[in-house]
Amino acid sequence: MRITLHFLIAALRASYWVALVVVVVMVAVYKKKTEAAKKDYLKALAAYRASLVSKVLGAN
């Protein structure tokens, strides 16, 4: 079986599309994780700031 240049180019293009889809999925997963981490961080920050306020008000 003889592999033609056309076949090799088509296979290469297909692999690029597969890689592109994988990257798009990875970016979506990354964004989802970072949004969840940001939400958790903001909750923790709000709790910390609230504890600081209560400490200051409790000290007076």
mmCIF file of the N, C-alpha and C atoms, coordinates in Angstrom:
data_MODEL
# 
_entry.id   MODEL 
# 
loop_
_atom_site.group_PDB 
_atom_site.id 
_atom_site.type_symbol 
_atom_site.label_atom_id 
_atom_site.label_alt_id 
_atom_site.label_comp_id 
_atom_site.label_asym_id 
_atom_site.label_entity_id 
_atom_site.label_seq_id 
_atom_site.pdbx_PDB_ins_code 
_atom_site.Cartn_x 
_atom_site.Cartn_y 
_atom_site.Cartn_z 
_atom_site.occupancy 
_atom_site.B_iso_or_equiv 
_atom_site.pdbx_formal_charge 
_atom_site.auth_seq_id 
_atom_site.auth_comp_id 
_atom_site.auth_asym_id 
_atom_site.auth_atom_id 
_atom_site.pdbx_PDB_model_num 
ATOM 1   N N  . MET A 1 1  ? 0.853   -1.181 0.000  1.00 0.00 ? 1  MET A N  1 
ATOM 2   C CA . MET A 1 1  ? 0.000   0.000  0.000  1.00 0.00 ? 1  MET A CA 1 
ATOM 3   C C  . MET A 1 1  ? 0.895   1.239  0.000  1.00 0.00 ? 1  MET A C  1 
ATOM 4   N N  . ARG A 1 2  ? 0.616   2.091  -0.916 1.00 0.00 ? 2  ARG A N  1 
ATOM 5   C CA . ARG A 1 2  ? 1.416   3.289  -1.051 1.00 0.00 ? 2  ARG A CA 1 
ATOM 6   C C  . ARG A 1 2  ? 0.705   4.463  -0.384 1.00 0.00 ? 2  ARG A C  1 
ATOM 7   N N  . ILE A 1 3  ? 1.415   5.136  0.531  1.00 0.00 ? 3  ILE A N  1 
ATOM 8   C CA . ILE A 1 3  ? 0.853   6.299  1.223  1.00 0.00 ? 3  ILE A CA 1 
ATOM 9   C C  . ILE A 1 3  ? 1.211   7.533  0.408  1.00 0.00 ? 3  ILE A C  1 
ATOM 10  N N  . THR A 1 4  ? 0.195   8.249  0.030  1.00 0.00 ? 4  THR A N  1 
ATOM 11  C CA . THR A 1 4  ? 0.431   9.430  -0.802 1.00 0.00 ? 4  THR A CA 1 
ATOM 12  C C  . THR A 1 4  ? 0.618   10.660 0.073  1.00 0.00 ? 4  THR A C  1 
ATOM 13  N N  . LEU A 1 5  ? 1.179   11.654 -0.520 1.00 0.00 ? 5  LEU A N  1 
ATOM 14  C CA . LEU A 1 5  ? 1.381   12.924 0.179  1.00 0.00 ? 5  LEU A CA 1 
ATOM 15  C C  . LEU A 1 5  ? 0.038   13.529 0.584  1.00 0.00 ? 5  LEU A C  1 
ATOM 16  N N  . HIS A 1 6  ? -0.955  13.378 -0.264 1.00 0.00 ? 6  HIS A N  1 
ATOM 17  C CA . HIS A 1 6  ? -2.295  13.893 0.029  1.00 0.00 ? 6  HIS A CA 1 
ATOM 18  C C  . HIS A 1 6  ? -2.842  13.238 1.296  1.00 0.00 ? 6  HIS A C  1 
ATOM 19  N N  . PHE A 1 7  ? -2.665  11.944 1.419  1.00 0.00 ? 7  PHE A N  1 
ATOM 20  C CA . PHE A 1 7  ? -3.132  11.220 2.603  1.00 0.00 ? 7  PHE A CA 1 
ATOM 21  C C  . PHE A 1 7  ? -2.408  11.710 3.854  1.00 0.00 ? 7  PHE A C  1 
ATOM 22  N N  . LEU A 1 8  ? -1.103  11.909 3.759  1.00 0.00 ? 8  LEU A N  1 
ATOM 23  C CA . LEU A 1 8  ? -0.331  12.374 4.911  1.00 0.00 ? 8  LEU A CA 1 
ATOM 24  C C  . LEU A 1 8  ? -0.757  13.774 5.341  1.00 0.00 ? 8  LEU A C  1 
ATOM 25  N N  . ILE A 1 9  ? -1.008  14.632 4.375  1.00 0.00 ? 9  ILE A N  1 
ATOM 26  C CA . ILE A 1 9  ? -1.460  15.985 4.689  1.00 0.00 ? 9  ILE A CA 1 
ATOM 27  C C  . ILE A 1 9  ? -2.835  15.950 5.339  1.00 0.00 ? 9  ILE A C  1 
ATOM 28  N N  . ALA A 1 10 ? -3.726  15.112 4.827  1.00 0.00 ? 10 ALA A N  1 
ATOM 29  C CA . ALA A 1 10 ? -5.060  14.991 5.408  1.00 0.00 ? 10 ALA A CA 1 
ATOM 30  C C  . ALA A 1 10 ? -4.982  14.458 6.833  1.00 0.00 ? 10 ALA A C  1 
ATOM 31  N N  . ALA A 1 11 ? -4.123  13.492 7.073  1.00 0.00 ? 11 ALA A N  1 
ATOM 32  C CA . ALA A 1 11 ? -3.960  12.938 8.415  1.00 0.00 ? 11 ALA A CA 1 
ATOM 33  C C  . ALA A 1 11 ? -3.381  13.982 9.365  1.00 0.00 ? 11 ALA A C  1 
ATOM 34  N N  . LEU A 1 12 ? -2.456  14.769 8.883  1.00 0.00 ? 12 LEU A N  1 
ATOM 35  C CA . LEU A 1 12 ? -1.868  15.828 9.698  1.00 0.00 ? 12 LEU A CA 1 
ATOM 36  C C  . LEU A 1 12 ? -2.910  16.881 10.053 1.00 0.00 ? 12 LEU A C  1 
ATOM 37  N N  . ARG A 1 13 ? -3.723  17.266 9.084  1.00 0.00 ? 13 ARG A N  1 
ATOM 38  C CA . ARG A 1 13 ? -4.788  18.234 9.355  1.00 0.00 ? 13 ARG A CA 1 
ATOM 39  C C  . ARG A 1 13 ? -5.779  17.692 10.380 1.00 0.00 ? 13 ARG A C  1 
ATOM 40  N N  . ALA A 1 14 ? -6.123  16.427 10.240 1.00 0.00 ? 14 ALA A N  1 
ATOM 41  C CA . ALA A 1 14 ? -7.052  15.810 11.192 1.00 0.00 ? 14 ALA A CA 1 
ATOM 42  C C  . ALA A 1 14 ? -6.464  15.823 12.601 1.00 0.00 ? 14 ALA A C  1 
ATOM 43  N N  . SER A 1 15 ? -5.181  15.528 12.711 1.00 0.00 ? 15 SER A N  1 
ATOM 44  C CA . SER A 1 15 ? -4.563  15.526 14.036 1.00 0.00 ? 15 SER A CA 1 
ATOM 45  C C  . SER A 1 15 ? -4.528  16.937 14.622 1.00 0.00 ? 15 SER A C  1 
ATOM 46  N N  . TYR A 1 16 ? -4.366  17.955 13.799 1.00 0.00 ? 16 TYR A N  1 
ATOM 47  C CA . TYR A 1 16 ? -4.412  19.331 14.284 1.00 0.00 ? 16 TYR A CA 1 
ATOM 48  C C  . TYR A 1 16 ? -5.794  19.669 14.827 1.00 0.00 ? 16 TYR A C  1 
ATOM 49  N N  . TRP A 1 17 ? -6.846  19.225 14.131 1.00 0.00 ? 17 TRP A N  1 
ATOM 50  C CA . TRP A 1 17 ? -8.203  19.485 14.601 1.00 0.00 ? 17 TRP A CA 1 
ATOM 51  C C  . TRP A 1 17 ? -8.466  18.781 15.918 1.00 0.00 ? 17 TRP A C  1 
ATOM 52  N N  . VAL A 1 18 ? -7.998  17.563 16.041 1.00 0.00 ? 18 VAL A N  1 
ATOM 53  C CA . VAL A 1 18 ? -8.168  16.824 17.295 1.00 0.00 ? 18 VAL A CA 1 
ATOM 54  C C  . VAL A 1 18 ? -7.434  17.554 18.416 1.00 0.00 ? 18 VAL A C  1 
ATOM 55  N N  . ALA A 1 19 ? -6.222  17.995 18.147 1.00 0.00 ? 19 ALA A N  1 
ATOM 56  C CA . ALA A 1 19 ? -5.455  18.724 19.153 1.00 0.00 ? 19 ALA A CA 1 
ATOM 57  C C  . ALA A 1 19 ? -6.156  20.023 19.528 1.00 0.00 ? 19 ALA A C  1 
ATOM 58  N N  . LEU A 1 20 ? -6.728  20.704 18.562 1.00 0.00 ? 20 LEU A N  1 
ATOM 59  C CA . LEU A 1 20 ? -7.441  21.946 18.827 1.00 0.00 ? 20 LEU A CA 1 
ATOM 60  C C  . LEU A 1 20 ? -8.646  21.698 19.732 1.00 0.00 ? 20 LEU A C  1 
ATOM 61  N N  . VAL A 1 21 ? -9.385  20.649 19.465 1.00 0.00 ? 21 VAL A N  1 
ATOM 62  C CA . VAL A 1 21 ? -10.545 20.312 20.287 1.00 0.00 ? 21 VAL A CA 1 
ATOM 63  C C  . VAL A 1 21 ? -10.096 19.997 21.713 1.00 0.00 ? 21 VAL A C  1 
ATOM 64  N N  . VAL A 1 22 ? -9.010  19.268 21.848 1.00 0.00 ? 22 VAL A N  1 
ATOM 65  C CA . VAL A 1 22 ? -8.487  18.936 23.176 1.00 0.00 ? 22 VAL A CA 1 
ATOM 66  C C  . VAL A 1 22 ? -8.103  20.208 23.924 1.00 0.00 ? 22 VAL A C  1 
ATOM 67  N N  . VAL A 1 23 ? -7.463  21.133 23.241 1.00 0.00 ? 23 VAL A N  1 
ATOM 68  C CA . VAL A 1 23 ? -7.064  22.396 23.875 1.00 0.00 ? 23 VAL A CA 1 
ATOM 69  C C  . VAL A 1 23 ? -8.295  23.192 24.298 1.00 0.00 ? 23 VAL A C  1 
ATOM 70  N N  . VAL A 1 24 ? -9.299  23.238 23.461 1.00 0.00 ? 24 VAL A N  1 
ATOM 71  C CA . VAL A 1 24 ? -10.522 23.971 23.795 1.00 0.00 ? 24 VAL A CA 1 
ATOM 72  C C  . VAL A 1 24 ? -11.177 23.364 25.032 1.00 0.00 ? 24 VAL A C  1 
ATOM 73  N N  . VAL A 1 25 ? -11.216 22.040 25.106 1.00 0.00 ? 25 VAL A N  1 
ATOM 74  C CA . VAL A 1 25 ? -11.797 21.368 26.271 1.00 0.00 ? 25 VAL A CA 1 
ATOM 75  C C  . VAL A 1 25 ? -10.956 21.661 27.508 1.00 0.00 ? 25 VAL A C  1 
ATOM 76  N N  . MET A 1 26 ? -9.637  21.617 27.370 1.00 0.00 ? 26 MET A N  1 
ATOM 77  C CA . MET A 1 26 ? -8.765  21.893 28.510 1.00 0.00 ? 26 MET A CA 1 
ATOM 78  C C  . MET A 1 26 ? -8.946  23.325 29.008 1.00 0.00 ? 26 MET A C  1 
ATOM 79  N N  . VAL A 1 27 ? -9.110  24.258 28.107 1.00 0.00 ? 27 VAL A N  1 
ATOM 80  C CA . VAL A 1 27 ? -9.327  25.656 28.497 1.00 0.00 ? 27 VAL A CA 1 
ATOM 81  C C  . VAL A 1 27 ? -10.652 25.791 29.238 1.00 0.00 ? 27 VAL A C  1 
ATOM 82  N N  . ALA A 1 28 ? -11.674 25.113 28.765 1.00 0.00 ? 28 ALA A N  1 
ATOM 83  C CA . ALA A 1 28 ? -12.976 25.172 29.435 1.00 0.00 ? 28 ALA A CA 1 
ATOM 84  C C  . ALA A 1 28 ? -12.888 24.605 30.848 1.00 0.00 ? 28 ALA A C  1 
ATOM 85  N N  . VAL A 1 29 ? -12.179 23.496 30.998 1.00 0.00 ? 29 VAL A N  1 
ATOM 86  C CA . VAL A 1 29 ? -11.999 22.895 32.328 1.00 0.00 ? 29 VAL A CA 1 
ATOM 87  C C  . VAL A 1 29 ? -11.214 23.842 33.223 1.00 0.00 ? 29 VAL A C  1 
ATOM 88  N N  . TYR A 1 30 ? -10.159 24.448 32.691 1.00 0.00 ? 30 TYR A N  1 
ATOM 89  C CA . TYR A 1 30 ? -9.344  25.393 33.455 1.00 0.00 ? 30 TYR A CA 1 
ATOM 90  C C  . TYR A 1 30 ? -10.184 26.581 33.921 1.00 0.00 ? 30 TYR A C  1 
ATOM 91  N N  . LYS A 1 31 ? -10.992 27.122 33.018 1.00 0.00 ? 31 LYS A N  1 
ATOM 92  C CA . LYS A 1 31 ? -11.831 28.265 33.382 1.00 0.00 ? 31 LYS A CA 1 
ATOM 93  C C  . LYS A 1 31 ? -12.828 27.890 34.472 1.00 0.00 ? 31 LYS A C  1 
ATOM 94  N N  . LYS A 1 32 ? -13.398 26.712 34.363 1.00 0.00 ? 32 LYS A N  1 
ATOM 95  C CA . LYS A 1 32 ? -14.359 26.264 35.365 1.00 0.00 ? 32 LYS A CA 1 
ATOM 96  C C  . LYS A 1 32 ? -13.688 26.123 36.730 1.00 0.00 ? 32 LYS A C  1 
ATOM 97  N N  . LYS A 1 33 ? -12.493 25.540 36.746 1.00 0.00 ? 33 LYS A N  1 
ATOM 98  C CA . LYS A 1 33 ? -11.767 25.368 38.009 1.00 0.00 ? 33 LYS A CA 1 
ATOM 99  C C  . LYS A 1 33 ? -11.354 26.711 38.593 1.00 0.00 ? 33 LYS A C  1 
ATOM 100 N N  . THR A 1 34 ? -10.893 27.620 37.750 1.00 0.00 ? 34 THR A N  1 
ATOM 101 C CA . THR A 1 34 ? -10.459 28.914 38.270 1.00 0.00 ? 34 THR A CA 1 
ATOM 102 C C  . THR A 1 34 ? -11.635 29.741 38.774 1.00 0.00 ? 34 THR A C  1 
ATOM 103 N N  . GLU A 1 35 ? -12.780 29.626 38.130 1.00 0.00 ? 35 GLU A N  1 
ATOM 104 C CA . GLU A 1 35 ? -13.968 30.334 38.616 1.00 0.00 ? 35 GLU A CA 1 
ATOM 105 C C  . GLU A 1 35 ? -14.393 29.794 39.976 1.00 0.00 ? 35 GLU A C  1 
ATOM 106 N N  . ALA A 1 36 ? -14.332 28.474 40.154 1.00 0.00 ? 36 ALA A N  1 
ATOM 107 C CA . ALA A 1 36 ? -14.679 27.874 41.447 1.00 0.00 ? 36 ALA A CA 1 
ATOM 108 C C  . ALA A 1 36 ? -13.677 28.301 42.517 1.00 0.00 ? 36 ALA A C  1 
ATOM 109 N N  . ALA A 1 37 ? -12.402 28.323 42.164 1.00 0.00 ? 37 ALA A N  1 
ATOM 110 C CA . ALA A 1 37 ? -11.378 28.749 43.116 1.00 0.00 ? 37 ALA A CA 1 
ATOM 111 C C  . ALA A 1 37 ? -11.558 30.218 43.478 1.00 0.00 ? 37 ALA A C  1 
ATOM 112 N N  . LYS A 1 38 ? -11.900 31.037 42.509 1.00 0.00 ? 38 LYS A N  1 
ATOM 113 C CA . LYS A 1 38 ? -12.125 32.462 42.760 1.00 0.00 ? 38 LYS A CA 1 
ATOM 114 C C  . LYS A 1 38 ? -13.299 32.654 43.713 1.00 0.00 ? 38 LYS A C  1 
ATOM 115 N N  . LYS A 1 39 ? -14.361 31.890 43.490 1.00 0.00 ? 39 LYS A N  1 
ATOM 116 C CA . LYS A 1 39 ? -15.533 31.978 44.347 1.00 0.00 ? 39 LYS A CA 1 
ATOM 117 C C  . LYS A 1 39 ? -15.178 31.583 45.782 1.00 0.00 ? 39 LYS A C  1 
ATOM 118 N N  . ASP A 1 40 ? -14.422 30.495 45.934 1.00 0.00 ? 40 ASP A N  1 
ATOM 119 C CA . ASP A 1 40 ? -13.995 30.056 47.265 1.00 0.00 ? 40 ASP A CA 1 
ATOM 120 C C  . ASP A 1 40 ? -13.099 31.103 47.924 1.00 0.00 ? 40 ASP A C  1 
ATOM 121 N N  . TYR A 1 41 ? -12.197 31.672 47.155 1.00 0.00 ? 41 TYR A N  1 
ATOM 122 C CA . TYR A 1 41 ? -11.298 32.706 47.676 1.00 0.00 ? 41 TYR A CA 1 
ATOM 123 C C  . TYR A 1 41 ? -12.083 33.917 48.168 1.00 0.00 ? 41 TYR A C  1 
ATOM 124 N N  . LEU A 1 42 ? -13.042 34.365 47.374 1.00 0.00 ? 42 LEU A N  1 
ATOM 125 C CA . LEU A 1 42 ? -13.822 35.535 47.764 1.00 0.00 ? 42 LEU A CA 1 
ATOM 126 C C  . LEU A 1 42 ? -14.649 35.267 49.019 1.00 0.00 ? 42 LEU A C  1 
ATOM 127 N N  . LYS A 1 43 ? -15.164 34.046 49.160 1.00 0.00 ? 43 LYS A N  1 
ATOM 128 C CA . LYS A 1 43 ? -15.887 33.685 50.384 1.00 0.00 ? 43 LYS A CA 1 
ATOM 129 C C  . LYS A 1 43 ? -14.948 33.735 51.584 1.00 0.00 ? 43 LYS A C  1 
ATOM 130 N N  . ALA A 1 44 ? -13.764 33.151 51.437 1.00 0.00 ? 44 ALA A N  1 
ATOM 131 C CA . ALA A 1 44 ? -12.792 33.140 52.531 1.00 0.00 ? 44 ALA A CA 1 
ATOM 132 C C  . ALA A 1 44 ? -12.344 34.560 52.873 1.00 0.00 ? 44 ALA A C  1 
ATOM 133 N N  . LEU A 1 45 ? -12.160 35.394 51.873 1.00 0.00 ? 45 LEU A N  1 
ATOM 134 C CA . LEU A 1 45 ? -11.763 36.779 52.092 1.00 0.00 ? 45 LEU A CA 1 
ATOM 135 C C  . LEU A 1 45 ? -12.851 37.542 52.833 1.00 0.00 ? 45 LEU A C  1 
ATOM 136 N N  . ALA A 1 46 ? -14.085 37.339 52.455 1.00 0.00 ? 46 ALA A N  1 
ATOM 137 C CA . ALA A 1 46 ? -15.200 38.008 53.131 1.00 0.00 ? 46 ALA A CA 1 
ATOM 138 C C  . ALA A 1 46 ? -15.283 37.561 54.590 1.00 0.00 ? 46 ALA A C  1 
ATOM 139 N N  . ALA A 1 47 ? -15.097 36.273 54.840 1.00 0.00 ? 47 ALA A N  1 
ATOM 140 C CA . ALA A 1 47 ? -15.128 35.772 56.209 1.00 0.00 ? 47 ALA A CA 1 
ATOM 141 C C  . ALA A 1 47 ? -13.979 36.355 57.025 1.00 0.00 ? 47 ALA A C  1 
ATOM 142 N N  . TYR A 1 48 ? -12.812 36.445 56.424 1.00 0.00 ? 48 TYR A N  1 
ATOM 143 C CA . TYR A 1 48 ? -11.655 37.027 57.111 1.00 0.00 ? 48 TYR A CA 1 
ATOM 144 C C  . TYR A 1 48 ? -11.893 38.492 57.447 1.00 0.00 ? 48 TYR A C  1 
ATOM 145 N N  . ARG A 1 49 ? -12.399 39.229 56.487 1.00 0.00 ? 49 ARG A N  1 
ATOM 146 C CA . ARG A 1 49 ? -12.661 40.653 56.734 1.00 0.00 ? 49 ARG A CA 1 
ATOM 147 C C  . ARG A 1 49 ? -13.733 40.833 57.803 1.00 0.00 ? 49 ARG A C  1 
ATOM 148 N N  . ALA A 1 50 ? -14.753 39.968 57.778 1.00 0.00 ? 50 ALA A N  1 
ATOM 149 C CA . ALA A 1 50 ? -15.795 40.043 58.801 1.00 0.00 ? 50 ALA A CA 1 
ATOM 150 C C  . ALA A 1 50 ? -15.211 39.740 60.178 1.00 0.00 ? 50 ALA A C  1 
ATOM 151 N N  . SER A 1 51 ? -14.278 38.799 60.249 1.00 0.00 ? 51 SER A N  1 
ATOM 152 C CA . SER A 1 51 ? -13.666 38.488 61.542 1.00 0.00 ? 51 SER A CA 1 
ATOM 153 C C  . SER A 1 51 ? -12.809 39.655 62.028 1.00 0.00 ? 51 SER A C  1 
ATOM 154 N N  . LEU A 1 52 ? -12.148 40.341 61.110 1.00 0.00 ? 52 LEU A N  1 
ATOM 155 C CA . LEU A 1 52 ? -11.367 41.513 61.511 1.00 0.00 ? 52 LEU A CA 1 
ATOM 156 C C  . LEU A 1 52 ? -12.271 42.610 62.064 1.00 0.00 ? 52 LEU A C  1 
ATOM 157 N N  . VAL A 1 53 ? -13.393 42.832 61.408 1.00 0.00 ? 53 VAL A N  1 
ATOM 158 C CA . VAL A 1 53 ? -14.329 43.859 61.859 1.00 0.00 ? 53 VAL A CA 1 
ATOM 159 C C  . VAL A 1 53 ? -14.877 43.498 63.231 1.00 0.00 ? 53 VAL A C  1 
ATOM 160 N N  . SER A 1 54 ? -15.208 42.243 63.420 1.00 0.00 ? 54 SER A N  1 
ATOM 161 C CA . SER A 1 54 ? -15.766 41.844 64.727 1.00 0.00 ? 54 SER A CA 1 
ATOM 162 C C  . SER A 1 54 ? -14.708 41.935 65.819 1.00 0.00 ? 54 SER A C  1 
ATOM 163 N N  . LYS A 1 55 ? -13.447 41.672 65.489 1.00 0.00 ? 55 LYS A N  1 
ATOM 164 C CA . LYS A 1 55 ? -12.374 41.814 66.475 1.00 0.00 ? 55 LYS A CA 1 
ATOM 165 C C  . LYS A 1 55 ? -12.190 43.273 66.859 1.00 0.00 ? 55 LYS A C  1 
ATOM 166 N N  . VAL A 1 56 ? -12.224 44.156 65.876 1.00 0.00 ? 56 VAL A N  1 
ATOM 167 C CA . VAL A 1 56 ? -12.053 45.585 66.150 1.00 0.00 ? 56 VAL A CA 1 
ATOM 168 C C  . VAL A 1 56 ? -13.227 46.104 66.969 1.00 0.00 ? 56 VAL A C  1 
ATOM 169 N N  . LEU A 1 57 ? -14.421 45.715 66.602 1.00 0.00 ? 57 LEU A N  1 
ATOM 170 C CA . LEU A 1 57 ? -15.605 46.172 67.351 1.00 0.00 ? 57 LEU A CA 1 
ATOM 171 C C  . LEU A 1 57 ? -15.651 45.544 68.735 1.00 0.00 ? 57 LEU A C  1 
ATOM 172 N N  . GLY A 1 58 ? -15.169 44.329 68.878 1.00 0.00 ? 58 GLY A N  1 
ATOM 173 C CA . GLY A 1 58 ? -15.161 43.657 70.178 1.00 0.00 ? 58 GLY A CA 1 
ATOM 174 C C  . GLY A 1 58 ? -14.099 44.221 71.105 1.00 0.00 ? 58 GLY A C  1 
ATOM 175 N N  . ALA A 1 59 ? -13.035 44.782 70.541 1.00 0.00 ? 59 ALA A N  1 
ATOM 176 C CA . ALA A 1 59 ? -11.958 45.333 71.363 1.00 0.00 ? 59 ALA A CA 1 
ATOM 177 C C  . ALA A 1 59 ? -12.353 46.689 71.961 1.00 0.00 ? 59 ALA A C  1 
ATOM 178 N N  . ASN A 1 60 ? -13.307 47.363 71.366 1.00 0.00 ? 60 ASN A N  1 
ATOM 179 C CA . ASN A 1 60 ? -13.701 48.701 71.852 1.00 0.00 ? 60 ASN A CA 1 
ATOM 180 C C  . ASN A 1 60 ? -14.670 48.581 72.947 1.00 0.00 ? 60 ASN A C  1 
# 
